[in-house]
Amino acid sequence: MRVNQRRSDVEIIAEMLRIGENGAVKTKIMYNANMSYSQMKKYLRFLISQGYLDSVRAGNLSVTYQATDKGLNLLKSIDGFIEILGLNDD
């Protein structure tokens, strides 16, 4: 059951970490998480500054964002809270 149709910061962060589990470029994160470019930049800055995502240079041009161990632990915790609260969409 969704209390609010808009996603919370926590839901957005969890989605970005999920996408970053296997590494993703900015556009993949933006489209898969259904965000604007400015939203994605804001959350990306936060997640990198807190050590939840790492930027990895792949080749000469592209930068991939990868969830760190700290980020994966956060994602597990978020998923656990969502399950406990019965907020999952199942």
Secondary structure, DSSP 8 states (H G I E B T S, - for coil): --S-SS--HHHHHHHHHHHGGG-B-HHHHHHHTT--HHHHHHHHHHHHHTTSEEEEEETTTEEEEEE-HHHHHHHHHHHHHHHHHT-S--
